[in-house]
Amino acid sequence: MKVVTFGEIMLRLAPEGYLRFAQAEKFGAVYGGGEANVSVSLANYGIDSAFVTKLPKHEIGQCAVNALRKYGVDTSMIVRGGDRVGIYYNEKGASQRPSKVIYDRAYSAIAMAQPSDFDWDKIFTDVDWFHFTGITPALGANVAEICLEACKAAKAHGVTISCDLNFRKKLWTREQARETMTKLCEYIDVCISNEEDAHDVFGIDAENTDIAGGKLNHEGYKSVARQLAEKFGFKKVAITLRSSISANDNDWAALLYDGENYCFSKSYHMHIVDRVGGGDSFGGGLIYSCLMGYSTQDAVEFAVAASCLKHTIEGDFNMVSVDEVKALAGGNGTGRIQR
């Protein structure tokens, strides 16, 4: 089994602990990004996982490559060139103060990439699955074109395609997202979304649901999944369900719809260490469970448990094993010490 993901890997700079940006005298540095995070999850699960992007030839670009290689991700198809690695600053929220992200990613190597940089026919040789997110085409019309060419080539090679809608209002407007993602969704087999993304990108709403108040209506989410599947012909639709009690405490679950069955996972109450990468870890878990032939119910249970564990880990990457995920999905969530 081989999976290819395509997107941007960025340098993440964050104050220590719960310090605010204005308090920070030094910043910790790690690397991460939606699709790169998925690649690391899959590599940790033993899947042949490759990440495709464009990075500068200089040392900071190499640091990003090394961060992926460290966990066994195939970086051989990364294009080298351009001038800069995108940066984002992350201020960790606490209690009623939300986390904050500031982007400094304009003119990054991948944002300036051109379709001619990537040989998709070569990239998709002997590949089973291709994954990207809605963040990547939001980087510019040129990158949206690259995503479209990638999807067309993946389809020509018989590759399953998944996408996490991941709407980011700091990168593009709802109108731009709807126009671009409508074209890309024609090629997608497995769609990952949440109630906000479905609304922002396609105007599809879950009825009688109050996310801020923690009121989730299962029938409303069934409707969202069904509407997405009917609109684009998706084979599977996953809807993540997050109830935010505070910046530190969330309830977390998901729905997976396979065209016939609506399967809801168990719900986890999470005390959050690091929220960034939570959705990506769900995507990685879902791709793994689908590749392994899990039932719809087992697939959503594995993906949600994987993501629940990620919320306990610092950094963008989900550093857990299949056995750890299966243990939590099977009911072992006490957190008791292992000796």
CORVENRA-V246421 format. One record per run of one state. SS is the DSSP state (H for helix, E for strand, C for the rest). FROM is the first residue (numbers start at 0). TO is the last residue. If there is no record, write none. Layout:
# CORVENRA-V246421
SS&FROM&TO  SS&FROM&TO
This chain:
# CORVENRA-V246421
C&0&0  E&1&5  C&6&8  E&9&14  C&15&19  H&20&22  C&23&25  E&26&31  C&32&32  H&33&43  C&44&46  E&47&51  C&52&52  E&53&54  C&55&57  H&58&68  C&69&72  E&73&73  C&74&77  E&78&79  C&80&85  E&86&90  C&91&92  E&93&93  C&94&95  E&96&96  C&97&98  E&99&103  C&104&113  H&114&116  C&117&118  H&119&122  C&123&127  E&128&132  H&133&136  C&137&139  H&140&155  C&156&158  E&159&163  C&164&172  H&173&186  C&187&188  E&189&193  H&194&201  C&202&208  E&209&209  C&210&213  E&214&214  C&215&216  H&217&231  C&232&234  E&235&243  C&244&247  E&248&256  C&257&260  E&261&263  C&264&266  E&267&270  C&271&276  H&277&290  C&291&294  H&295&309  C&310&320  H&321&328  C&329&338
